[in-house]
Amino acid sequence: MNFRTKTVIGIALIESILLVILVFSALNFLHDSNEEQLLQRATVTSRLFGNAVKDAVLSTDLATLESFVAEIISNPDIVYTRIRNNEVILAQGGNLLALNQPHVPDISLSDVTDGIYDIHTEIVVEGIVYGHIEMGLSTSAIENMLAEARQWIGGIASLEIILVGLFSFALGTYLTRQLAYLKEASNIITLSGPGHQIPISGNDEVTAVAHAFNKMSSKLNRVMGEHASIANELTQLIDTANAPIFGIDAQGNINEWNQQLEKTTSFKKTEIIGLHLVADVITSSHKASIGLILANALKGDETANYELALYTKAGDRIDILLSSSTRRDASDNIVGVVCVGQDITELNNIRHERKCERQIAAAQIIQASKLATLGEMATSVAHELNQPLNVIRMASSNSRRRIDKGNLDPQYLIDKLNRIEEQTTRAAAIIDHMRMFGREAKESAVLVDPCKIVMKTLDLIGEQLRLSGIEVVTVLDKKCSPILGHPIQMEQVVLNLLTNARDAITQRNGKSKITIRVFEDEKGINIITEDTGEGIAENALSRIFEPFFTTKTIGKGTGLGLSVSYGIITEINGTIVAENIEDGARFIINIPVNTH
């Protein structure tokens, strides 16, 4: 319903309500005034007639009473008249149907149901009632007059409502003319944008609204022009920026791809726009992580400094460090994500080269440390090899003497040859172990048994510890889970710990004992060594794993053993700590279960 219709209906409704009130008030007043006149006339007529027939009633002059009755009913407003003396009818005349009806006096006009107003008057002389007059007056004249009045008033009211409707329509049309212009201008602005002006006439409130609308349209046109200029400048800035910049819509499809990305990837904007970033552009290894980041960005979260790997047209990989920001429309609804990046391909290559250099340097340090350890173990290894060589020499000497004496017992010679073979195998195993320990560990990490690592290390240094008079106690949990690492490097860690324990014990007098425990708990695999040496100075505990730091005398150590051990354990996500105990030092190695 438009404003004009509302105006017409509103005015007509108000006028109709007022007319209804006026019509009902007029009709009620007319009805009440006519009723009062009827009552007065009925009362006066009955009293006058009573006074006129009073003497005839007293004398019971029936002929006179009949003539009075005949004369009064000649009045067209009198329907019937009856004169009674108690229950005796002295005279009556008029409408027989009305005379045959029981006489019930009416109090007001509203009591009349048959068109006759019934009245009752007593004939009283000196306080004595001698008779009654019953009379009926016709109400048709009043009813006709009221009906005619209702017709005239209804017609006048209808005419007035029609005139009011026409006036309201004209007034509404005049008042809503500017509103119609406003509506049309709003539709034009919706279709073609602001700037449209509407014609203005008059000097009322609607005209003021029209003036305000024209000002608003002009200002919006100016502001939108400025915004369009800014947007164009931003688009040019994004397109010509030195940094890689791209954007996606709410569905993840690419809708921005600047010139730097065209130059970097060799993919033109026309080739890439419309493709789904995650499904069609990003490498498989980054799909899940980048998809999650962009999904969060489309929910309003901003993410900075994450790497995105792309491939050029030629198939070369480029690495981009990105930051993403949510894009919103004028209603603050999220419509996409814009990503600004930095090409870090060259930086990553440099990092990779440096990492390789560090790994090579670390491997060289580990190798140098192993060779230094082997040098320190030369005496022990020579003694280890001397034992099988002595056995071989004695077996061969005894066999030769038997042959010289001519006592050729085949079984005896077979036993001696077996003995020689066993000792040769033992010597070969020692040499192979030394050779394996001394070579560089270039193979990949494998699953190794921590208990076997300890036992193989004791194969290398056990004899040396025995010659030094050191008791070795092993407590090994055979149910330990395997760990992921390099076997030779793990042996080197344990060997460094045992060598340090040996050096500490041999520098003091007292109990000589090394305890090695291997077990698994909720934190992972634990390898613990305890010795009865003199312990570690408190000021050296915090530096014990630093490169080239040593508590030994000059010429007794390189200061690399514990540093190398720390690097090896850290490389497999483990920890190694040193602490003093009551009669020596304890080293605790822990390798978490999640690295198994």
Residue pairs with C-beta under 8 A, 6 or more apart in sequence:
2 176
3 172
3 175
3 176
3 179
4 169
4 172
4 173
4 175
4 176
5 172
6 172
7 168
7 171
7 172
7 175
7 176
8 165
8 168
8 169
8 172
10 168
11 164
11 167
11 168
11 171
12 161
12 164
12 165
12 168
15 160
15 161
15 164
16 161
19 157
19 160
19 161
20 157
22 157
23 153
23 154
23 157
26 149
26 153
27 146
27 149
27 150
27 153
30 146
30 149
31 109
31 146
34 109
34 142
34 145
34 146
35 108
35 109
35 110
35 142
38 109
38 117
38 137
38 139
38 142
39 108
39 109
41 77
41 137
42 117
42 119
42 135
42 137
43 119
45 72
45 78
45 135
45 137
46 119
46 121
46 133
46 135
47 121
49 68
49 72
49 81
49 121
49 133
49 135
50 121
50 122
50 123
50 133
52 68
53 64
53 65
53 68
53 83
53 123
53 133
54 123
54 125
54 130
55 61
56 64
56 65
56 68
57 65
57 83
57 85
57 90
57 123
57 130
57 131
58 125
58 130
60 85
60 90
62 90
62 91
65 83
65 90
65 91
66 91
66 93
68 91
69 81
69 83
69 91
69 92
69 93
69 94
70 93
72 78
72 81
73 79
73 80
73 81
73 93
73 94
76 138
77 137
77 138
77 141
78 94
78 135
78 136
78 137
78 138
79 94
79 95
79 98
79 116
79 136
79 137
79 138
80 92
80 93
80 94
80 95
80 98
80 99
80 116
80 134
80 135
80 136
81 92
81 93
81 94
81 133
81 134
81 135
81 136
82 89
82 91
82 92
82 99
82 103
82 133
82 134
82 135
83 89
83 90
83 91
83 92
83 131
83 132
83 133
83 134
84 90
84 131
84 132
84 133
84 134
85 130
85 131
86 131
90 131
92 99
94 136
95 136
98 114
98 116
98 136
101 114
103 118
103 120
103 134
104 118
105 118
105 119
105 120
106 112
106 117
106 118
106 119
109 117
109 139
109 142
112 139
115 138
115 139
115 140
115 143
116 136
116 137
116 138
116 139
117 136
117 137
117 138
117 139
118 134
118 135
118 136
119 134
119 135
119 136
119 137
120 132
120 133
120 134
121 132
121 133
121 135
122 129
122 131
122 132
122 133
123 129
123 130
123 131
123 132
123 133
124 130
175 206
178 198
178 200
178 201
178 202
178 206
178 207
178 209
178 210
179 206
181 198
181 199
181 210
182 198
182 209
182 210
182 213
184 198
185 196
185 197
185 198
185 213
185 217
188 196
189 195
189 196
189 217
189 220
193 221
193 224
194 216
194 217
194 218
194 220
194 221
194 224
195 217
195 218
195 220
195 221
196 217
197 214
197 217
197 218
198 210
198 213
198 214
200 207
200 210
200 211
200 214
201 207
238 245
238 256
238 258
239 258
239 259
240 258
240 259
241 258
241 260
242 260
243 260
243 340
243 341
243 342
244 258
244 260
244 261
244 264
244 320
244 340
244 341
244 342
244 343
245 256
245 258
245 260
245 261
245 338
245 339
245 340
245 341
246 254
246 256
246 257
246 258
246 261
246 277
246 338
246 339
247 254
247 255
247 256
247 327
247 336
247 337
247 338
247 339
248 254
248 255
248 256
248 277
248 294
248 336
248 337
248 339
249 255
249 335
249 336
250 298
250 334
250 335
250 336
251 276
252 276
252 277
252 278
252 279
252 294
252 298
253 274
253 275
253 276
253 277
254 272
254 273
254 274
254 275
254 276
254 277
254 281
255 273
255 274
255 336
256 338
257 267
257 269
257 272
257 273
261 267
261 272
262 268
262 269
264 312
264 318
264 343
265 310
265 311
265 312
265 313
265 318
266 312
266 313
266 314
267 312
267 313
272 281
275 281
277 290
277 294
278 287
278 290
278 291
278 294
279 287
281 310
282 290
282 308
282 309
282 310
283 309
283 310
283 311
283 317
285 309
286 307
286 308
286 309
289 306
290 306
290 308
293 303
293 306
293 324
294 324
294 337
296 303
297 303
297 324
297 325
297 326
297 337
298 326
298 334
298 336
298 337
299 334
300 326
300 334
301 326
302 323
302 324
302 325
302 326
303 323
303 324
304 323
304 324
305 321
305 322
305 323
306 321
306 322
306 323
306 324
307 319
307 320
307 321
307 322
307 344
308 319
308 320
308 321
308 322
308 339
308 341
309 317
309 318
309 319
309 320
310 317
310 318
310 320
311 317
311 318
312 318
317 345
318 343
318 345
319 343
319 344
319 345
319 348
320 341
320 342
320 343
320 344
321 341
321 342
321 344
322 339
322 340
322 341
323 339
323 340
323 341
324 337
324 338
324 339
325 337
325 338
325 339
325 340
326 334
326 336
326 337
327 334
327 335
327 336
327 337
327 338
328 334
328 335
329 335
362 567
363 440
363 441
365 547
365 560
365 563
365 564
366 441
366 489
366 492
366 564
366 567
366 568
367 440
368 558
368 560
369 492
369 496
369 558
369 560
369 561
369 564
370 437
370 438
370 488
370 492
371 438
372 558
372 560
373 492
373 495
373 496
373 499
373 561
374 381
374 434
374 437
374 438
376 499
377 460
377 461
377 464
379 464
380 461
380 463
380 464
380 467
381 430
381 434
381 460
383 463
383 464
383 467
384 430
384 463
385 427
385 430
385 431
387 423
388 423
388 424
388 426
388 427
388 430
389 423
389 427
391 419
391 420
391 423
392 420
392 423
392 424
395 416
395 417
395 419
395 420
395 423
396 416
396 420
398 416
399 412
399 413
399 416
399 417
402 408
402 409
402 412
402 413
430 459
433 456
433 459
433 460
434 460
436 488
437 460
437 488
437 491
437 492
439 488
441 486
441 488
441 489
443 486
445 484
445 485
445 486
445 572
446 484
446 485
446 486
446 487
447 482
447 483
447 484
447 596
448 482
448 483
448 484
448 485
448 487
448 490
449 480
449 482
450 480
450 482
450 483
450 490
450 518
450 525
450 527
450 591
451 476
451 477
451 478
451 480
451 518
453 487
453 490
453 491
453 494
454 474
454 476
454 494
454 516
454 518
454 527
455 474
455 476
456 487
456 491
457 491
457 494
457 495
457 498
458 465
458 472
458 474
458 498
460 491
460 495
461 495
461 498
461 499
461 502
462 472
464 502
465 472
465 498
465 502
465 514
466 472
468 502
468 505
468 506
468 512
469 512
470 502
470 505
470 506
470 512
470 513
470 514
471 512
471 513
471 514
472 513
472 514
472 516
473 513
473 514
473 515
473 516
474 515
474 516
474 517
474 518
475 515
475 516
475 517
475 518
475 519
476 516
476 517
476 518
477 518
477 519
477 520
479 520
480 518
480 519
480 520
480 525
481 520
481 525
481 593
481 596
482 596
483 490
483 525
483 572
483 591
483 595
483 596
484 572
484 595
484 596
485 568
485 572
485 591
486 568
489 568
490 568
492 564
492 565
492 568
493 565
493 568
493 569
493 576
493 589
494 516
494 527
494 529
496 561
496 562
496 564
496 565
497 529
497 565
497 587
498 514
498 516
498 529
499 561
500 561
500 562
501 514
501 529
501 531
501 533
501 584
501 585
502 514
503 533
503 552
503 556
503 557
504 531
504 533
504 534
504 535
504 584
504 585
505 512
505 513
505 514
505 531
505 532
505 533
505 584
506 512
507 533
507 534
508 533
508 534
510 532
510 583
511 532
511 583
512 532
513 531
513 532
514 529
514 530
514 531
514 532
515 528
515 529
515 530
515 531
516 527
516 528
516 529
517 526
517 527
517 528
517 530
518 525
518 526
518 527
518 528
519 525
519 526
520 526
520 593
522 593
523 590
523 592
523 593
524 574
524 590
524 591
524 592
524 593
524 594
524 595
524 596
525 590
525 591
525 593
525 596
526 588
526 589
526 590
527 588
527 589
528 586
528 587
528 588
528 589
529 586
529 587
530 581
530 584
530 585
530 586
531 584
531 585
532 583
532 584
533 584
533 585
534 584
535 580
535 581
535 583
535 584
535 585
536 544
536 551
536 578
536 580
536 585
537 551
538 580
540 549
540 551
541 578
541 579
541 580
543 549
544 551
544 562
544 578
545 562
545 563
545 565
545 566
545 576
545 578
546 559
546 563
547 559
547 560
547 563
548 558
548 559
548 560
548 563
549 559
549 563
550 556
550 557
550 558
550 559
562 578
565 576
566 576
569 575
569 576
569 589
569 591
570 576
572 591
572 595
573 591
573 592
573 594
573 595
574 589
574 590
574 591
574 592
574 595
575 588
575 589
575 590
576 587
576 588
576 589
576 590
577 587
577 588
578 585
578 586
578 587
578 588
579 585
579 586
579 588
580 586
